[in-house]
Amino acid sequence: MRASSGFRVATVAVGLSFAAALTLTACSSETSSDGALTVVASTNVWGSVAQAVAGDKVEVSSIITEPSSDPHSFEASPTDAAKLTDASLIVYNGGGYDHFVDDIINTGNGEQLSVNAFELFGAGAHAGETGHEGEEAGHEGEEAGHEGEEAGHAGEEAGHEGDVHEHGEVNEHVWYDVATVDATAHAIAEKLGQLDPDNADVYTANAETFHGRLAEITAVTDGIAAAHKDAPIAQTEPIAHYLVESAALNDVTPADFTSAIENGNDPAPAAIAATRQLITDKQVKAVVYNTQTQDKVTEDVRATAEAAGVPVVEVTETLPEGLDYIQWQTNTAQALAKALQ
């Protein structure tokens, strides 16, 4: 069961086991036992982004790596807590998504740097180059590229239209927003440059290379926007909200349905019926389906779509095995484009 306090947050194994982990790592350092810098990411999504920037200069590891895991309900082990406490740099999603990281950082036992992707939402790393028209260069705290609005922190208004759900909740799944990922990569480069000044230029160059590769994703979403602007789709929950937004699609799923699923509740019968009707009447061109939080209600939605001949596009919250961030997001965007043809 997922928590329902505004947006979903992870439940964390703190208590005695967490305290024990912090006791074991009370004398945290900014390097591993062999003196090397270490980067620890909350999920392998952000681990992949960090690795693209770190290259072969820094060891990067991730806490959540299993494709079957639901990060919202993840329980951090003492070993996980120790890894985060001892890391030179922590990279995480923020926005309440991977709350176990905030809990560990807030203990104050470590002195490591961190990058919170959610705090960079709306910052826009490079003007227009990642396929989001009108986004201007900027880092955390600078003006965002959407109509001059400022980059938002958690709870503040962001410069992207659609940074909140229709039912008024902040959408924390910012790894589906290319501009935020770009800004995060550059923030990682900046932090690594502080920790390792001799290789600062390498990290900056790697972030620029990663920035260029993001165009592989936006080329697909721009193509969808050009060919299928405002095409109606449904989602079991708004995990891929920013992907749908960048493709200029229209999510017509009843808000009562997606809100309930996202908060770990059963939707009202009327919301389920309305969602099923959209699909059986083929009022939507595709159903975007999160495979990592399946239950009897979402499985029924998928079965309904398959019976009606409506394409199902699978999305996940962690990287599939063998893929990096660019490959994963490009494949997902391509699957969406194919479904709409």
Secondary structure as GFF3:
##gff-version 3
##sequence-region A 1 341
A	DSSP	alpha_helix	15	24	.	.	.	ID=ss1
A	DSSP	beta_strand	38	43	.	.	.	ID=ss2
A	DSSP	alpha_helix	44	54	.	.	.	ID=ss3
A	DSSP	beta_strand	59	64	.	.	.	ID=ss4
A	DSSP	three_ten_helix	71	73	.	.	.	ID=ss5
A	DSSP	alpha_helix	78	86	.	.	.	ID=ss6
A	DSSP	beta_strand	89	92	.	.	.	ID=ss7
A	DSSP	alpha_helix	99	105	.	.	.	ID=ss8
A	DSSP	beta_strand	113	116	.	.	.	ID=ss9
A	DSSP	three_ten_helix	117	120	.	.	.	ID=ss10
A	DSSP	three_ten_helix	174	176	.	.	.	ID=ss11
A	DSSP	alpha_helix	178	195	.	.	.	ID=ss12
A	DSSP	three_ten_helix	197	199	.	.	.	ID=ss13
A	DSSP	alpha_helix	200	213	.	.	.	ID=ss14
A	DSSP	alpha_helix	215	228	.	.	.	ID=ss15
A	DSSP	beta_strand	232	235	.	.	.	ID=ss16
A	DSSP	three_ten_helix	238	240	.	.	.	ID=ss17
A	DSSP	alpha_helix	241	246	.	.	.	ID=ss18
A	DSSP	beta_strand	250	251	.	.	.	ID=ss19
A	DSSP	alpha_helix	255	262	.	.	.	ID=ss20
A	DSSP	alpha_helix	269	280	.	.	.	ID=ss21
A	DSSP	beta_strand	287	290	.	.	.	ID=ss22
A	DSSP	alpha_helix	296	308	.	.	.	ID=ss23
A	DSSP	beta_strand	312	315	.	.	.	ID=ss24
A	DSSP	alpha_helix	325	340	.	.	.	ID=ss25
###
